[in-house]
C-alpha cells in the first residue's frame, strides 16, 4: 500500500487497541487528555516499552468510566488468507466531541511485532512501519482525512493479516477531541485484547541472500514474526521487513561480518523452533 504523508493536525491522535478473536474489547482504561498540535506520533499505545499520550506528559490522566464509547471488533478470516477485518468505532453523547483518532500496534506475547496491518481503501488510515522503541514495530492510525472533523462519531475499517500462530496482543488507544486547538478537553481511551490466530505451522524456506552495505537480506517463504537469521550457527539480530514480513528478513549489521569473497552458511529459525533449509552464501568479491 502507498504510504501517506503524515499531516500536521490537532492531536485527536489515538493510540492502541487490543483485539479479541471474537471482537471483544477488555481491560479498558479511559483517560482525559489534552490536544497536541505538533503532528502525529507513534509509540504511544501503552504496549511494552511505550507510554500512552495520557502518561507521556502531553495529556492529563483523569479517568473516565464509560467503557462503551470506544470499541474495536475483529472478525476472523472466512478463508485461508489469514485476514482479520478490523473495525474501530468511537462514539460519544457529549456534543463537544467532534474530532477523532486512533493508533494500534500488535505484538506477540514475547513482545515481537505480530502480523501486518493493511491500510484502509477509503483513505481514513495510514501505516507507520519500522517505528516504536526498536524501530521494528508497525502501527496503523487515523490519517488527516480520517479525523472525521465535525462528525458526532468515527468508524475506521481496515485489515490485519496473521503471520504467526503465537498468541497476539493488540495495544490500542483512541482520542475524542473537542477541536478547540488547546491542550484541554480531549478524552483518551486505551485497551488491550488477545487473540490466537489459526495459522498452519510450516517450515520456513530460504530462496536467496544478499548483502547491502552492512545489512544481510534474506528472502524466502513462511518467515514468522520474530524469525531469526543464523549465520554459521550464530544468531543474528533480525527483524521482519515491514513491507513483506513473511518473505523478507533483515539483519542490519550482519553484512559487515562477511568479507568480500567469504562463504557463510545461512539458516532461518521461526519462534516455534521450525528451521529452514541451509544455504551457502558467498559475498561477491566486488561487493
Buried (B, 14 or more C-beta within 10 A) or exposed (E): EEEBEBEEBBBBBBBBBBBBBEBEBEEBBBBBBBBBEEEBBBBBBBBEEBBBBBBBEBBBEEEBEBBEBBBBBBBBBEEEEBBBBBBBBBBBEBEEBBBBBBBBBBBBEEBBBBBBBBBBEEEBBBBBBBBBEEEBBBBBBBBBBBBBBEEEBBBBBBBBBBBBBBBBBBBBBBBBBBBBEEBEBBBBBBBBBBBEBEBEEEBBBBEEBBBEEEBBBBBBBBBBBBBBBBBEEEEBEBBBBBBEBBBBBBBBEBBEBBEEEEEBEBBBBBBBEBEBEEBEBEBEEEE
